[in-house]
């Protein structure tokens, strides 16, 4: 199984969001033990913007276990044409497509209901 991890799951861990941290940490542990995962390029800047000190220690550790999906102009144009209301979510989707992810792992399932890549809750990865 190949997954793309949405920014919300990353921030659950980095910000120690008590309500969701257990499942989100379990996703990263799954990756550390051999699970295949990527993140979107813009997730790095999203995390850096929201974390203290740019979140560099968190991001450096993250980049040791995940890949960054390769995207460019063509994928950005594709995102603009997806039937998703939120462009950031559309950018996640095209990153998942480019990386050939089976799933996008997110807590934000409702915003991905028109995604060509199925969105699943972090619990699904943990239980898989």
PyMOL CGO cylinders between C-alpha atoms (Angstrom):
from pymol import cmd
from pymol.cgo import CYLINDER

trace = [
    CYLINDER, 0.00, 0.00, 0.00, 1.28, 3.47, -0.95, 0.3, 1, 1, 1, 1, 1, 1,
    CYLINDER, 1.28, 3.47, -0.95, -0.09, 6.51, 0.85, 0.3, 1, 1, 1, 1, 1, 1,
    CYLINDER, -0.09, 6.51, 0.85, 0.16, 10.26, 0.60, 0.3, 1, 1, 1, 1, 1, 1,
    CYLINDER, 0.16, 10.26, 0.60, -0.02, 11.86, 4.05, 0.3, 1, 1, 1, 1, 1, 1,
    CYLINDER, -0.02, 11.86, 4.05, -2.07, 15.06, 4.20, 0.3, 1, 1, 1, 1, 1, 1,
    CYLINDER, -2.07, 15.06, 4.20, -0.74, 18.07, 6.11, 0.3, 1, 1, 1, 1, 1, 1,
    CYLINDER, -0.74, 18.07, 6.11, -3.38, 17.74, 8.85, 0.3, 1, 1, 1, 1, 1, 1,
    CYLINDER, -3.38, 17.74, 8.85, -1.95, 14.37, 9.91, 0.3, 1, 1, 1, 1, 1, 1,
    CYLINDER, -1.95, 14.37, 9.91, 1.58, 15.78, 9.96, 0.3, 1, 1, 1, 1, 1, 1,
    CYLINDER, 1.58, 15.78, 9.96, 0.47, 18.73, 12.07, 0.3, 1, 1, 1, 1, 1, 1,
    CYLINDER, 0.47, 18.73, 12.07, -1.31, 16.42, 14.52, 0.3, 1, 1, 1, 1, 1, 1,
    CYLINDER, -1.31, 16.42, 14.52, 2.10, 14.96, 15.33, 0.3, 1, 1, 1, 1, 1, 1,
    CYLINDER, 2.10, 14.96, 15.33, 4.17, 18.14, 15.13, 0.3, 1, 1, 1, 1, 1, 1,
    CYLINDER, 4.17, 18.14, 15.13, 1.74, 20.14, 17.27, 0.3, 1, 1, 1, 1, 1, 1,
    CYLINDER, 1.74, 20.14, 17.27, 0.90, 17.24, 19.59, 0.3, 1, 1, 1, 1, 1, 1,
    CYLINDER, 0.90, 17.24, 19.59, -2.83, 17.64, 18.95, 0.3, 1, 1, 1, 1, 1, 1,
    CYLINDER, -2.83, 17.64, 18.95, -4.14, 15.50, 21.78, 0.3, 1, 1, 1, 1, 1, 1,
    CYLINDER, -4.14, 15.50, 21.78, -7.42, 14.47, 20.15, 0.3, 1, 1, 1, 1, 1, 1,
    CYLINDER, -7.42, 14.47, 20.15, -5.75, 12.99, 17.05, 0.3, 1, 1, 1, 1, 1, 1,
    CYLINDER, -5.75, 12.99, 17.05, -2.11, 12.36, 17.87, 0.3, 1, 1, 1, 1, 1, 1,
    CYLINDER, -2.11, 12.36, 17.87, -2.38, 8.64, 18.61, 0.3, 1, 1, 1, 1, 1, 1,
    CYLINDER, -2.38, 8.64, 18.61, -3.62, 7.68, 15.14, 0.3, 1, 1, 1, 1, 1, 1,
    CYLINDER, -3.62, 7.68, 15.14, -1.36, 10.17, 13.37, 0.3, 1, 1, 1, 1, 1, 1,
    CYLINDER, -1.36, 10.17, 13.37, 1.76, 8.97, 15.21, 0.3, 1, 1, 1, 1, 1, 1,
    CYLINDER, 1.76, 8.97, 15.21, 0.76, 5.40, 14.34, 0.3, 1, 1, 1, 1, 1, 1,
    CYLINDER, 0.76, 5.40, 14.34, 0.77, 6.34, 10.64, 0.3, 1, 1, 1, 1, 1, 1,
    CYLINDER, 0.77, 6.34, 10.64, 4.32, 7.65, 10.89, 0.3, 1, 1, 1, 1, 1, 1,
    CYLINDER, 4.32, 7.65, 10.89, 5.37, 4.55, 12.83, 0.3, 1, 1, 1, 1, 1, 1,
    CYLINDER, 5.37, 4.55, 12.83, 3.88, 2.44, 10.03, 0.3, 1, 1, 1, 1, 1, 1,
    CYLINDER, 3.88, 2.44, 10.03, 6.08, 4.35, 7.60, 0.3, 1, 1, 1, 1, 1, 1,
    CYLINDER, 6.08, 4.35, 7.60, 9.16, 3.90, 9.81, 0.3, 1, 1, 1, 1, 1, 1,
    CYLINDER, 9.16, 3.90, 9.81, 8.63, 0.15, 9.77, 0.3, 1, 1, 1, 1, 1, 1,
    CYLINDER, 8.63, 0.15, 9.77, 8.53, -0.11, 6.00, 0.3, 1, 1, 1, 1, 1, 1,
    CYLINDER, 8.53, -0.11, 6.00, 5.28, 1.46, 4.87, 0.3, 1, 1, 1, 1, 1, 1,
    CYLINDER, 5.28, 1.46, 4.87, 5.50, 3.45, 1.64, 0.3, 1, 1, 1, 1, 1, 1,
    CYLINDER, 5.50, 3.45, 1.64, 4.53, 7.10, 2.05, 0.3, 1, 1, 1, 1, 1, 1,
    CYLINDER, 4.53, 7.10, 2.05, 4.97, 10.48, 0.46, 0.3, 1, 1, 1, 1, 1, 1,
    CYLINDER, 4.97, 10.48, 0.46, 3.96, 14.04, 1.19, 0.3, 1, 1, 1, 1, 1, 1,
    CYLINDER, 3.96, 14.04, 1.19, 3.11, 16.88, -1.15, 0.3, 1, 1, 1, 1, 1, 1,
    CYLINDER, 3.11, 16.88, -1.15, 5.82, 19.46, -1.74, 0.3, 1, 1, 1, 1, 1, 1,
    CYLINDER, 5.82, 19.46, -1.74, 3.67, 22.25, -0.34, 0.3, 1, 1, 1, 1, 1, 1,
    CYLINDER, 3.67, 22.25, -0.34, 3.09, 20.33, 2.91, 0.3, 1, 1, 1, 1, 1, 1,
    CYLINDER, 3.09, 20.33, 2.91, 6.63, 21.29, 3.85, 0.3, 1, 1, 1, 1, 1, 1,
    CYLINDER, 6.63, 21.29, 3.85, 5.89, 25.01, 3.63, 0.3, 1, 1, 1, 1, 1, 1,
    CYLINDER, 5.89, 25.01, 3.63, 2.48, 24.57, 5.26, 0.3, 1, 1, 1, 1, 1, 1,
    CYLINDER, 2.48, 24.57, 5.26, 4.12, 22.88, 8.25, 0.3, 1, 1, 1, 1, 1, 1,
    CYLINDER, 4.12, 22.88, 8.25, 6.97, 25.38, 8.39, 0.3, 1, 1, 1, 1, 1, 1,
    CYLINDER, 6.97, 25.38, 8.39, 4.49, 28.25, 8.43, 0.3, 1, 1, 1, 1, 1, 1,
    CYLINDER, 4.49, 28.25, 8.43, 2.50, 26.79, 11.33, 0.3, 1, 1, 1, 1, 1, 1,
    CYLINDER, 2.50, 26.79, 11.33, 5.34, 25.44, 13.48, 0.3, 1, 1, 1, 1, 1, 1,
    CYLINDER, 5.34, 25.44, 13.48, 7.75, 27.28, 15.74, 0.3, 1, 1, 1, 1, 1, 1,
    CYLINDER, 7.75, 27.28, 15.74, 11.24, 27.87, 14.35, 0.3, 1, 1, 1, 1, 1, 1,
    CYLINDER, 11.24, 27.87, 14.35, 10.03, 26.75, 10.91, 0.3, 1, 1, 1, 1, 1, 1,
    CYLINDER, 10.03, 26.75, 10.91, 9.57, 23.25, 12.33, 0.3, 1, 1, 1, 1, 1, 1,
    CYLINDER, 9.57, 23.25, 12.33, 12.94, 22.28, 10.91, 0.3, 1, 1, 1, 1, 1, 1,
    CYLINDER, 12.94, 22.28, 10.91, 13.70, 19.45, 13.36, 0.3, 1, 1, 1, 1, 1, 1,
    CYLINDER, 13.70, 19.45, 13.36, 10.28, 17.90, 12.71, 0.3, 1, 1, 1, 1, 1, 1,
    CYLINDER, 10.28, 17.90, 12.71, 10.62, 18.30, 8.94, 0.3, 1, 1, 1, 1, 1, 1,
    CYLINDER, 10.62, 18.30, 8.94, 14.18, 16.96, 8.87, 0.3, 1, 1, 1, 1, 1, 1,
    CYLINDER, 14.18, 16.96, 8.87, 13.04, 13.82, 10.69, 0.3, 1, 1, 1, 1, 1, 1,
    CYLINDER, 13.04, 13.82, 10.69, 9.99, 13.47, 8.47, 0.3, 1, 1, 1, 1, 1, 1,
    CYLINDER, 9.99, 13.47, 8.47, 12.05, 13.68, 5.28, 0.3, 1, 1, 1, 1, 1, 1,
    CYLINDER, 12.05, 13.68, 5.28, 14.12, 10.72, 6.48, 0.3, 1, 1, 1, 1, 1, 1,
    CYLINDER, 14.12, 10.72, 6.48, 11.08, 8.44, 6.25, 0.3, 1, 1, 1, 1, 1, 1,
    CYLINDER, 11.08, 8.44, 6.25, 8.84, 9.83, 3.49, 0.3, 1, 1, 1, 1, 1, 1,
    CYLINDER, 8.84, 9.83, 3.49, 9.34, 10.86, -0.10, 0.3, 1, 1, 1, 1, 1, 1,
    CYLINDER, 9.34, 10.86, -0.10, 8.22, 14.15, -1.56, 0.3, 1, 1, 1, 1, 1, 1,
    CYLINDER, 8.22, 14.15, -1.56, 5.90, 13.66, -4.52, 0.3, 1, 1, 1, 1, 1, 1,
    CYLINDER, 5.90, 13.66, -4.52, 7.38, 15.23, -7.65, 0.3, 1, 1, 1, 1, 1, 1,
    CYLINDER, 7.38, 15.23, -7.65, 5.07, 17.82, -9.08, 0.3, 1, 1, 1, 1, 1, 1,
    CYLINDER, 5.07, 17.82, -9.08, 5.32, 20.82, -11.33, 0.3, 1, 1, 1, 1, 1, 1,
    CYLINDER, 5.32, 20.82, -11.33, 3.39, 23.08, -13.64, 0.3, 1, 1, 1, 1, 1, 1,
    CYLINDER, 3.39, 23.08, -13.64, 1.37, 20.31, -15.28, 0.3, 1, 1, 1, 1, 1, 1,
    CYLINDER, 1.37, 20.31, -15.28, 0.18, 19.03, -11.90, 0.3, 1, 1, 1, 1, 1, 1,
    CYLINDER, 0.18, 19.03, -11.90, -0.64, 22.55, -10.69, 0.3, 1, 1, 1, 1, 1, 1,
    CYLINDER, -0.64, 22.55, -10.69, -2.79, 23.06, -13.77, 0.3, 1, 1, 1, 1, 1, 1,
    CYLINDER, -2.79, 23.06, -13.77, -4.43, 19.69, -13.16, 0.3, 1, 1, 1, 1, 1, 1,
    CYLINDER, -4.43, 19.69, -13.16, -5.21, 20.72, -9.56, 0.3, 1, 1, 1, 1, 1, 1,
    CYLINDER, -5.21, 20.72, -9.56, -6.91, 23.88, -10.78, 0.3, 1, 1, 1, 1, 1, 1,
    CYLINDER, -6.91, 23.88, -10.78, -9.28, 21.75, -12.85, 0.3, 1, 1, 1, 1, 1, 1,
    CYLINDER, -9.28, 21.75, -12.85, -10.23, 19.18, -10.21, 0.3, 1, 1, 1, 1, 1, 1,
    CYLINDER, -10.23, 19.18, -10.21, -13.79, 19.39, -8.84, 0.3, 1, 1, 1, 1, 1, 1,
    CYLINDER, -13.79, 19.39, -8.84, -12.59, 20.14, -5.29, 0.3, 1, 1, 1, 1, 1, 1,
    CYLINDER, -12.59, 20.14, -5.29, -13.49, 23.38, -3.55, 0.3, 1, 1, 1, 1, 1, 1,
    CYLINDER, -13.49, 23.38, -3.55, -10.17, 23.78, -1.73, 0.3, 1, 1, 1, 1, 1, 1,
    CYLINDER, -10.17, 23.78, -1.73, -7.12, 24.26, -3.96, 0.3, 1, 1, 1, 1, 1, 1,
    CYLINDER, -7.12, 24.26, -3.96, -4.81, 22.99, -1.22, 0.3, 1, 1, 1, 1, 1, 1,
    CYLINDER, -4.81, 22.99, -1.22, -6.72, 19.70, -1.18, 0.3, 1, 1, 1, 1, 1, 1,
    CYLINDER, -6.72, 19.70, -1.18, -6.54, 19.55, -4.98, 0.3, 1, 1, 1, 1, 1, 1,
    CYLINDER, -6.54, 19.55, -4.98, -2.77, 19.98, -4.78, 0.3, 1, 1, 1, 1, 1, 1,
    CYLINDER, -2.77, 19.98, -4.78, -2.66, 17.06, -2.35, 0.3, 1, 1, 1, 1, 1, 1,
    CYLINDER, -2.66, 17.06, -2.35, -4.69, 14.99, -4.82, 0.3, 1, 1, 1, 1, 1, 1,
    CYLINDER, -4.69, 14.99, -4.82, -2.43, 15.64, -7.80, 0.3, 1, 1, 1, 1, 1, 1,
    CYLINDER, -2.43, 15.64, -7.80, 0.58, 14.87, -5.61, 0.3, 1, 1, 1, 1, 1, 1,
    CYLINDER, 0.58, 14.87, -5.61, -1.04, 11.55, -4.73, 0.3, 1, 1, 1, 1, 1, 1,
    CYLINDER, -1.04, 11.55, -4.73, -1.76, 10.85, -8.41, 0.3, 1, 1, 1, 1, 1, 1,
    CYLINDER, -1.76, 10.85, -8.41, 1.81, 11.69, -9.41, 0.3, 1, 1, 1, 1, 1, 1,
    CYLINDER, 1.81, 11.69, -9.41, 3.25, 9.45, -6.68, 0.3, 1, 1, 1, 1, 1, 1,
    CYLINDER, 3.25, 9.45, -6.68, 0.78, 6.67, -7.56, 0.3, 1, 1, 1, 1, 1, 1,
    CYLINDER, 0.78, 6.67, -7.56, -0.62, 6.58, -4.04, 0.3, 1, 1, 1, 1, 1, 1,
    CYLINDER, -0.62, 6.58, -4.04, -3.41, 4.16, -3.28, 0.3, 1, 1, 1, 1, 1, 1,
    CYLINDER, -3.41, 4.16, -3.28, -4.83, 6.48, -0.63, 0.3, 1, 1, 1, 1, 1, 1,
    CYLINDER, -4.83, 6.48, -0.63, -4.61, 9.97, 0.78, 0.3, 1, 1, 1, 1, 1, 1,
    CYLINDER, -4.61, 9.97, 0.78, -4.43, 9.73, 4.57, 0.3, 1, 1, 1, 1, 1, 1,
    CYLINDER, -4.43, 9.73, 4.57, -6.33, 12.60, 6.15, 0.3, 1, 1, 1, 1, 1, 1,
    CYLINDER, -6.33, 12.60, 6.15, -8.86, 13.43, 8.83, 0.3, 1, 1, 1, 1, 1, 1,
    CYLINDER, -8.86, 13.43, 8.83, -10.52, 15.76, 6.34, 0.3, 1, 1, 1, 1, 1, 1,
    CYLINDER, -10.52, 15.76, 6.34, -12.45, 13.05, 4.48, 0.3, 1, 1, 1, 1, 1, 1,
    CYLINDER, -12.45, 13.05, 4.48, -15.44, 15.14, 3.41, 0.3, 1, 1, 1, 1, 1, 1,
    CYLINDER, -15.44, 15.14, 3.41, -13.33, 17.57, 1.40, 0.3, 1, 1, 1, 1, 1, 1,
    CYLINDER, -13.33, 17.57, 1.40, -11.92, 14.70, -0.65, 0.3, 1, 1, 1, 1, 1, 1,
    CYLINDER, -11.92, 14.70, -0.65, -15.23, 13.12, -1.63, 0.3, 1, 1, 1, 1, 1, 1,
    CYLINDER, -15.23, 13.12, -1.63, -14.66, 14.04, -5.31, 0.3, 1, 1, 1, 1, 1, 1,
    CYLINDER, -14.66, 14.04, -5.31, -11.02, 12.97, -5.33, 0.3, 1, 1, 1, 1, 1, 1,
    CYLINDER, -11.02, 12.97, -5.33, -9.94, 10.32, -7.84, 0.3, 1, 1, 1, 1, 1, 1,
    CYLINDER, -9.94, 10.32, -7.84, -7.61, 8.99, -5.12, 0.3, 1, 1, 1, 1, 1, 1,
    CYLINDER, -7.61, 8.99, -5.12, -9.63, 7.68, -2.17, 0.3, 1, 1, 1, 1, 1, 1,
    CYLINDER, -9.63, 7.68, -2.17, -9.15, 9.45, 1.14, 0.3, 1, 1, 1, 1, 1, 1,
    CYLINDER, -9.15, 9.45, 1.14, -8.94, 7.38, 4.30, 0.3, 1, 1, 1, 1, 1, 1,
    CYLINDER, -8.94, 7.38, 4.30, -8.69, 8.20, 7.98, 0.3, 1, 1, 1, 1, 1, 1,
    CYLINDER, -8.69, 8.20, 7.98, -5.37, 7.49, 9.73, 0.3, 1, 1, 1, 1, 1, 1,
    CYLINDER, -5.37, 7.49, 9.73, -7.07, 4.64, 11.63, 0.3, 1, 1, 1, 1, 1, 1,
    CYLINDER, -7.07, 4.64, 11.63, -7.42, 2.76, 8.34, 0.3, 1, 1, 1, 1, 1, 1,
    CYLINDER, -7.42, 2.76, 8.34, -3.64, 2.68, 7.89, 0.3, 1, 1, 1, 1, 1, 1,
    CYLINDER, -3.64, 2.68, 7.89, -3.10, 1.60, 11.47, 0.3, 1, 1, 1, 1, 1, 1,
    CYLINDER, -3.10, 1.60, 11.47, -5.67, -1.20, 11.17, 0.3, 1, 1, 1, 1, 1, 1,
    CYLINDER, -5.67, -1.20, 11.17, -4.45, -2.34, 7.74, 0.3, 1, 1, 1, 1, 1, 1,
]
cmd.load_cgo(trace, "trace")
